[in-house]
Structures are given as C-alpha cells and as structure tokens.
Amino acid sequence: MSYELTRDQLEAENKIVEFFKSDRQIFVLAGYAGTGKTTLLKRVVCETLKLVPGQTCAFVTPTGKAATVLIRAGVPATTLHRLIYQSITVEEEIEVNGKKIKVEKLRFKRRESIDSAVKLIVLDEASMVSDSVLWDLAEFGVKLLLCGDNAQLPPVEGLNNYLKSPDFTLTEIVRQQLGNPVIMLSERARRGEYIGFGNYGNVLVTGKRYFTGERRRRALLAADQIICGINKTRAQINAEVRGYLGFSELPQTGDKLICTLNNWETFIDEEMRFNLVNGIIGTVYNPFYESLRGIGFMQFKPDFLNAACPEALPFDTGIFTDGEYRYKRSDYFEKFDESGEAVGAFTLNRFEYGYCISCHKAQGSEFDNAIVFDESYAFKEDSARWLYTAITRAKKNLVILR
C-alpha cells in the first residue's frame, strides 16, 4: 500500500527508523489533529520496519474506545492495562452485614515480562497517560514509541511530561484533511485565535440564544455526543435530552450512561479484553431496582462493542435520585442465588447520564456528529487546549455553541 507522505511525515519516519536502530528506549512523536499520525504509524511499523502488529509489535491505547479507533483503521490494538497486567483470581474473606463471606476476587499483577517476540510497543493517545504509568511500561525494557497530541488537555490525574518535549512534532496537515473545517477551526483554537460565528461547511458556530425551540430539540437528539465544560451545564443538558425522550427519573432501557469510576475487576466483554473503566459510554437494557436500598442492576452495552456485558452490572442509583452517590466505593452487598442463599458479595459501580459529557471524558473518542457548548473560559490558562480538544472530537459534523 503506497502513501503520499508529507515532508513532516517523511522526516518523522526517518527519525523513528534511526531511533529503532539505536540504543535509545523511548521515542516521543507528537502530532496535531489532521497531520496523519495513524497513517504514519502504520507505514513506519508495518512497511519500513517490517514489524507485525500483534506479534513483533504491540499497539496499545489507554482505553478500549481508543483501541477500537485503531482497529477500525486496520491496526490490531489492545489496552495498555491488558499489556502490562495479568488477571488472577484470589479467594478472600470479607464481612458483610456482620457475616463472614468467602468471595473470589479478581486481582491484577504486573507482568514480570512481555512476549520476547515484541520488539516495539506503540502507545497511541499517550497524552492521556500519566508519567507513573509510563514508567511502569518502560520497566519492561522494550523500545517504546509514544504517540500523542500535545495540544490536548493533560491527564486528569498525574502529570505527563513526555509530550512536553517530543522528539518530533507533526504540524503539516495531510492532503486528505486540507479544507476540512473541523481541522481548520481546531488549528485556530490551538493558536488561541477567536472563532467567529458562522457556517464553516460542516461546522456551525452560533450563539446559544439562537439555539432554541424545535431546532434545538432536533439537534440535541441527533447528536452522537454533546460536550461541555461545566457540571451544571452537563446536568441540565442530560435532563433536557431525557425529557425529550420521555424517560422517567431512573435510567430506562435505551438510556445513555457513562461510567464514572474504574472497576478493574469487571470485564465488559466475553473475551475478557476490556475492563469497566471511567469514561466508557454505553446503553442501558432491562434495568431493575431495589428502591429501598438505592441499588440498580442493568445490562450495559458499551458503544464500541457489539454486545452487552456478560453479567448484569450493579450500580448506585443515588446520583440519579439525590444528585450524589449513596454508598462508598468500598461498601459490599450480599449476592444471593435463586433459593435466597448468600453465595458471595458485590460492590456497586458508578454511572451518570451520558448524553452530555465533559471534554476530559471525551478524550480518546471520535464522534460523527458532535455538539460542543463552548465553556472554555472556565479553564483559564488551558482554555485553548480545552476548545481544541473538544473540536477534534468531531469526525464529520460539529456545532459549537457560545
């Protein structure tokens, strides 16, 4: 397969080849939106270095959703967590309601080594990963190619210093993206330039006061994802969209939720490739509730998988009824079989409505049709990064509201 590489990409390719032949362990490739990072990675790894993804090269991402973006681009990928850790089952005795219960719990042990056939680990979306996790990855001693967009928001937790001083930064927009309004406006946002009201092809920038009535209702319902910056806005928009859909107080079948807390003990697919982690968006099916205890159970289908989670997920309903979670993350609850016998215990997962989410939660994802409530002003020195990150979540169509 032939690619028409930009001068930027050709220079980056040469530097990556030099790095691979050298004694250095880490190479950091930064690249702005539209500069063809994924195309370059596929070419330099598969064609130039002649490595085989899944065999002599491992492509990894911070999240399952980000992994599927690579998979759709023809690159076999998995999560960073799956590469670094192996799952083991241990039996523990815990106390629930004054009773001692033995339960099997999933624990993750850092691998002592990875497959010796792997000569290079390529980490995409590296800007989302903290330095502490990158240090864990580096301890395997395998060459690392870290790739990310250093114009995006930094990680929510921890620091990421690698992307602050990359070995090479792609800045030249590839031919296929020239004239793309999303890319053009993202460049303006990155430079901190004002983006005026107007219709920019498949991007509309307008005022919230003009975004009303039936036009607003249709647009909010048609959006693949709505993005904002302030919690108050997020709560209001989620309530508004659910009102249009006719949903009642608690999550109903068809509702859109986002996970808000990591649960590394729960796999969300039959193949046990992906864990239930903060930021996963999906759809509710067949929920039922124990109202007195404020607990719900549901089938949950992540938006990047073809099937629902293998088991019903228990979750804290307090956030939906009272605006705050009712239980601590460490609280345990008895699990009963059909005869009413206690057979184990479970902890509660945490979800919120996902029609409108924060820009941080949207990182690592792409959406065909996005609406952005521009609240970049709330992020002060990171305002340009916020708006740039929000704009680049759109793949096709975008509405920016101020």
Phi, psi and omega per residue, in radians:
M1 nan 2.255 -3.092
S2 -1.779 2.520 3.114
Y3 -2.192 2.489 3.015
E4 -1.652 1.666 -3.067
L5 -1.425 2.590 3.036
T6 -1.320 2.942 3.073
R7 -1.051 -0.694 3.070
D8 -0.973 -0.882 -3.086
Q9 -1.118 -0.698 3.122
L10 -1.114 -0.727 3.113
E11 -1.145 -0.726 3.107
A12 -1.102 -0.725 3.127
E13 -1.030 -0.803 -3.141
N14 -1.085 -0.706 -3.133
K15 -1.189 -0.635 3.122
I16 -1.187 -0.699 3.095
V17 -1.095 -0.774 3.093
E18 -1.032 -0.770 3.116
F19 -1.049 -0.780 -3.077
F20 -1.116 -0.543 3.141
K21 -1.497 -0.151 -3.075
S22 -1.612 -3.078 3.099
D23 -1.564 -0.064 -3.132
R24 -1.199 2.558 -3.128
Q25 -1.665 -0.552 -2.990
I26 -2.170 2.327 3.009
F27 -2.196 2.298 -3.104
V28 -1.949 2.034 3.105
L29 -1.893 2.044 3.064
A30 -1.796 2.718 3.127
G31 -2.890 2.338 3.118
Y32 -1.347 2.917 3.122
A33 -1.023 2.362 3.087
G34 1.530 0.055 -3.111
T35 -1.629 0.040 3.021
G36 1.365 0.708 -3.129
K37 -1.078 -0.815 -3.081
T38 -1.154 -0.733 3.096
T39 -1.031 -0.778 3.137
L40 -1.119 -0.779 -3.131
L41 -1.043 -0.780 3.121
K42 -1.040 -0.775 -3.083
R43 -1.190 -0.886 -3.038
V44 -1.161 -0.630 -3.121
V45 -1.330 -0.891 -2.998
C46 -1.452 -0.666 -3.054
E47 -1.700 -0.848 -3.063
T48 -1.340 -0.901 3.139
L49 -1.479 -0.241 3.110
K50 0.996 0.708 3.027
L51 -1.625 2.720 -3.081
V52 -1.949 1.975 3.102
P53 -0.991 2.350 -3.109
G54 1.544 -0.144 3.121
Q55 -2.240 -1.374 -3.124
T56 -1.580 -0.133 3.086
C57 -2.406 2.409 3.113
A58 -1.980 2.087 3.019
F59 -1.648 2.189 -3.132
V60 -2.341 2.753 3.105
T61 -2.410 2.858 3.135
P62 -1.206 -0.486 -3.051
T63 -2.296 2.781 3.083
G64 -1.110 -0.668 3.137
K65 -1.094 -0.753 3.118
A66 -1.125 -0.605 3.109
A67 -1.108 -0.700 -3.125
T68 -1.201 -0.462 3.050
V69 -1.083 -0.759 3.089
L70 -1.178 -0.720 -3.116
I71 -1.062 -0.719 3.114
R72 -1.147 -0.429 3.099
A73 -1.501 0.097 3.081
G74 1.561 0.287 -3.136
V75 -1.986 1.993 3.077
P76 -1.043 2.236 -3.080
A77 -2.529 2.764 3.052
T78 -2.463 -3.085 -3.117
T79 -1.535 2.678 3.092
L80 -1.029 -0.700 -3.118
H81 -1.063 -0.722 -3.126
R82 -1.171 -0.602 3.130
L83 -1.225 -0.720 -3.010
I84 -1.409 -0.619 -2.984
Y85 -2.025 2.700 2.976
Q86 -2.078 2.508 -3.093
S87 -1.583 2.406 3.071
I88 -2.317 2.599 3.125
T89 -1.796 2.245 3.127
V90 -2.188 2.628 3.091
E91 -1.717 2.238 3.132
E92 -2.244 2.664 3.058
E93 -1.839 2.171 -3.137
I94 -2.191 2.857 3.131
E95 -1.896 2.175 3.123
V96 -2.265 2.109 -3.133
N97 0.929 0.684 3.091
G98 1.422 0.011 -3.135
K99 -1.942 2.526 3.071
K100 -1.487 2.184 -3.131
I101 -2.229 2.314 3.059
K102 -1.570 2.245 -3.126
V103 -2.308 2.636 3.012
E104 -1.621 2.208 -3.107
K105 -2.145 2.540 3.122
L106 -1.520 2.245 3.087
R107 -2.179 2.664 -3.113
F108 -2.024 2.201 -3.121
K109 -1.958 2.295 3.118
R110 -1.107 2.277 3.137
R111 -1.115 2.480 3.085
E112 -1.292 -0.501 3.116
S113 -2.750 2.948 3.019
I114 -2.057 3.006 -3.078
D115 -0.849 2.201 -3.086
S116 -1.140 -0.273 3.119
A117 -1.281 -0.366 -3.112
V118 -1.303 2.057 -3.126
K119 -1.766 -0.298 -3.097
L120 -2.637 2.359 3.017
I121 -1.926 2.163 3.100
V122 -1.848 2.007 3.114
L123 -1.805 1.924 3.083
D124 -1.573 2.791 -3.071
E125 0.976 0.687 -3.088
A126 -1.127 -0.351 -3.140
S127 -1.149 -0.310 3.141
M128 -1.505 -0.112 -3.011
V129 -1.816 2.330 -3.140
S130 -1.327 2.776 3.135
D131 -1.012 -0.649 -3.088
S132 -1.084 -0.683 3.103
V133 -1.245 -0.668 3.108
L134 -1.124 -0.591 3.076
W135 -1.143 -0.710 3.072
D136 -1.030 -0.748 -3.136
L137 -1.125 -0.717 -3.101
A138 -1.160 -0.437 -3.098
E139 -1.132 -0.279 3.091
F140 -1.243 -0.298 3.088
G141 1.415 0.036 3.136
V142 -1.492 2.583 3.111
K143 -1.058 2.411 -3.090
L144 -2.106 2.273 2.992
L145 -1.959 1.816 -3.119
L146 -1.627 2.225 -3.086
C147 -2.233 2.288 -3.139
G148 -2.910 3.070 -3.136
D149 -1.873 1.852 -3.064
N150 -1.375 0.089 3.022
A151 -1.631 -0.158 -3.140
Q152 -1.371 3.022 3.098
L153 -1.120 2.579 3.082
P154 -1.273 2.938 3.108
P155 -1.013 2.604 3.110
V156 -1.131 -0.699 3.139
E157 -2.062 2.328 3.113
G158 1.449 -3.123 -3.121
L159 -1.995 2.737 3.018
N160 -2.298 1.711 -3.091
N161 -1.611 -0.315 -3.113
Y162 -1.065 -0.763 -3.086
L163 -1.288 -0.206 3.114
K164 -1.275 -0.442 -3.134
S165 -2.366 1.223 -3.105
P166 -1.199 2.761 3.064
D167 -1.323 -0.481 3.075
F168 -2.743 2.493 3.119
T169 -2.144 2.145 3.048
L170 -1.383 2.166 -3.141
T171 -2.167 -0.299 -3.068
E172 -1.461 2.169 3.140
I173 -1.236 2.328 -3.126
V174 -1.246 2.742 -3.047
R175 -0.958 -0.715 -3.080
Q176 -1.135 -0.357 -3.098
Q177 -1.799 -0.072 3.114
L178 -1.110 2.290 -3.125
G179 1.513 -0.075 3.083
N180 -1.260 2.050 -3.084
P181 -1.059 -0.592 3.114
V182 -1.070 -0.799 -3.136
I183 -1.186 -0.739 -3.135
M184 -1.048 -0.795 -3.134
L185 -1.260 -0.550 3.095
S186 -1.139 -0.618 3.086
E187 -1.113 -0.729 3.100
R188 -1.107 -0.769 3.138
A189 -1.083 -0.742 -3.121
R190 -1.071 -0.625 -3.133
R191 -1.461 -0.024 3.136
G192 1.359 0.329 -3.127
E193 -1.453 2.625 3.126
Y194 -1.285 2.390 3.091
I195 -1.885 1.949 -3.074
G196 -1.355 2.828 3.070
F197 -1.054 2.555 3.086
G198 2.729 3.019 3.096
N199 -1.818 2.005 -3.094
Y200 -1.912 1.032 -3.093
G201 1.293 -1.986 -3.117
N202 -1.574 0.255 3.059
V203 -2.169 2.223 3.083
L204 -1.997 2.226 3.065
V205 -1.994 2.057 -3.060
T206 -2.564 3.035 -3.131
G207 -1.569 2.585 3.132
K208 -1.072 -0.511 -3.109
R209 -1.210 -0.345 3.078
Y210 -1.601 -0.160 -3.044
F211 -1.738 1.381 -2.997
T212 -2.382 3.014 2.995
G213 1.059 -2.512 -3.071
E214 -1.128 -0.594 3.100
R215 -1.044 -0.767 3.135
R216 -1.144 -0.795 -3.120
R217 -1.024 -0.845 -3.127
R218 -1.074 -0.753 -3.093
A219 -1.158 -0.772 -3.130
L220 -1.125 -0.652 -3.141
L221 -1.286 -0.502 -3.097
A222 -1.459 -0.317 -3.068
A223 -1.171 2.389 3.002
D224 -1.241 -0.573 3.098
Q225 -2.724 2.426 3.030
I226 -1.906 2.365 -3.058
I227 -2.201 2.388 3.098
C228 -2.499 -3.071 -3.100
G229 -2.058 -0.435 -3.003
I230 -1.922 2.401 -3.101
N231 -1.030 -0.655 -3.140
K232 -1.067 -0.766 3.103
T233 -1.104 -0.764 -3.127
R234 -1.015 -0.805 -3.140
A235 -1.113 -0.737 -3.111
Q236 -1.141 -0.765 -3.098
I237 -1.199 -0.719 3.108
N238 -1.054 -0.738 3.115
A239 -1.144 -0.681 -3.128
E240 -1.117 -0.837 -3.118
V241 -1.118 -0.736 3.129
R242 -1.127 -0.564 3.068
G243 -1.119 -0.745 3.093
Y244 -1.061 -0.619 -3.107
L245 -1.423 -0.176 3.122
G246 1.355 0.405 -3.124
F247 -1.456 2.586 3.132
S248 -1.544 -2.930 -2.944
E249 -1.017 -0.882 -3.090
L250 -1.565 2.762 3.123
P251 -0.963 2.364 -3.119
Q252 -2.043 2.895 3.051
T253 -0.967 2.239 -3.098
G254 1.715 -0.223 3.104
D255 -1.156 2.640 3.128
K256 -1.830 2.137 -3.123
L257 -2.149 2.768 3.023
I258 -2.208 2.333 3.089
C259 -1.252 2.395 -3.084
T260 -2.056 0.154 -3.123
L261 -2.632 2.326 3.101
N262 -1.111 2.349 2.967
N263 -2.328 1.510 -3.068
W264 -1.210 -0.202 -3.138
E265 -1.439 -0.178 -3.077
T266 -1.959 2.185 3.031
F267 -1.623 2.518 -3.079
I268 -1.868 0.135 3.099
D269 -2.472 2.719 -3.102
E270 -1.074 -0.578 -3.095
E271 -1.390 -0.061 3.131
M272 1.002 0.802 3.092
R273 -1.674 -0.580 -3.014
F274 -2.153 2.458 3.124
N275 -1.767 2.849 3.089
L276 -1.411 1.846 -3.057
V277 -2.230 2.803 3.124
N278 -0.897 2.214 3.075
G279 1.823 -0.204 3.122
I280 -1.235 2.253 3.139
I281 -1.855 2.478 3.132
G282 -2.866 -3.021 -3.053
T283 -2.030 2.478 -3.139
V284 -1.490 2.425 2.993
Y285 -2.365 2.427 2.996
N286 0.857 0.929 3.113
P287 -1.332 2.628 2.957
F288 -2.469 2.727 -2.911
Y289 -2.285 2.516 2.911
E290 -1.831 1.547 -2.952
S291 -1.064 -0.666 -3.089
L292 -1.121 -0.601 -3.140
R293 -1.609 -0.185 -3.118
G294 1.217 0.680 -3.117
I295 -2.156 2.463 3.062
G296 -2.206 2.800 3.060
F297 -2.326 2.471 -3.118
M298 -2.690 2.692 2.841
Q299 -1.409 2.384 -3.062
F300 -2.281 2.142 3.131
K301 -1.890 1.886 3.081
P302 -1.054 2.534 -3.027
D303 -1.232 -0.236 -3.141
F304 -1.801 0.095 3.106
L305 -2.050 2.806 -3.084
N306 -1.585 -0.156 -3.093
A307 -2.416 2.815 3.112
A308 -1.299 2.873 3.096
C309 -0.970 2.574 -3.094
P310 -1.039 -0.579 -3.118
E311 -2.169 2.697 3.057
A312 -1.112 2.398 -3.097
L313 -1.696 2.213 3.031
P314 -1.407 2.471 -3.119
F315 -2.568 2.720 3.142
D316 -1.396 2.101 -3.101
T317 -1.607 -0.023 -3.089
G318 -1.022 -0.627 -3.107
I319 -1.114 -0.493 -3.104
F320 -1.485 -0.455 -3.090
T321 -1.805 -0.618 -3.047
D322 -2.042 -0.088 -3.137
G323 1.443 0.110 3.075
E324 -2.679 2.687 -3.135
Y325 -1.214 2.487 -3.059
R326 -1.481 -0.562 -3.012
Y327 -2.040 2.723 3.016
K328 -1.330 2.709 -3.121
R329 -1.089 -0.462 -3.067
S330 -1.511 -0.054 -3.116
D331 -1.218 2.385 3.117
Y332 -1.913 2.647 3.120
F333 -2.346 2.509 -3.114
E334 -1.217 2.435 3.044
K335 -1.853 2.230 -3.083
F336 -1.946 2.621 3.023
D337 -1.534 -3.045 -3.071
E338 -1.112 -0.445 -3.130
S339 -1.497 -0.072 -3.120
G340 1.578 0.165 3.119
E341 -1.473 2.362 3.090
A342 -1.210 2.143 -3.077
V343 -2.110 0.150 3.137
G344 2.799 -2.760 -3.117
A345 -2.613 2.802 3.100
F346 -2.493 2.778 2.996
T347 -1.924 2.880 -3.065
L348 -1.654 2.450 3.020
N349 -1.525 2.868 -3.130
R350 -2.153 2.252 3.123
F351 -2.345 2.788 2.937
E352 -2.414 2.954 3.100
Y353 -1.137 2.497 -2.981
G354 -2.070 0.274 3.096
Y355 -1.151 -0.707 3.075
C356 -2.113 2.212 -3.099
I357 -2.280 2.921 3.114
S358 -1.322 2.782 3.118
C359 -1.106 -0.656 3.098
H360 -1.037 -0.750 -3.126
K361 -1.182 -0.419 -3.097
A362 -1.442 -0.234 -3.105
Q363 -1.047 2.488 -3.127
G364 1.496 -0.001 -3.119
S365 -2.131 2.712 3.031
E366 -2.188 2.545 -3.125
F367 -2.351 2.321 -3.122
D368 -1.042 -0.818 -3.078
N369 -2.201 1.933 -3.070
A370 -2.120 2.593 2.994
I371 -2.100 2.259 -3.131
V372 -2.050 2.075 2.944
F373 -1.467 1.865 -3.024
D374 -1.249 1.704 3.074
E375 -2.047 0.613 -3.115
S376 -1.089 -0.462 -3.130
Y377 -1.007 -0.459 -3.103
A378 -1.297 -0.168 -3.049
F379 -1.864 0.172 2.968
K380 0.824 -1.981 -3.050
E381 -1.165 -0.305 3.101
D382 -1.737 0.278 -3.060
S383 -1.086 -0.732 3.141
A384 -1.159 -0.719 3.101
R385 -1.075 -0.726 -3.116
W386 -1.060 -0.880 -3.089
L387 -1.156 -0.710 3.099
Y388 -1.033 -0.822 -3.136
T389 -1.089 -0.752 -3.133
A390 -1.109 -0.796 -3.125
I391 -1.074 -0.736 -3.061
T392 -1.329 0.020 3.001
R393 -1.347 -0.331 -3.104
A394 -1.448 2.317 3.139
K395 -1.694 -0.642 -3.088
K396 -2.171 -1.149 -3.035
N397 -2.045 2.513 -3.058
L398 -2.524 2.402 2.956
V399 -2.093 2.219 3.089
I400 -1.930 2.176 -3.076
L401 -2.023 2.348 3.078
R402 -2.158 nan nan
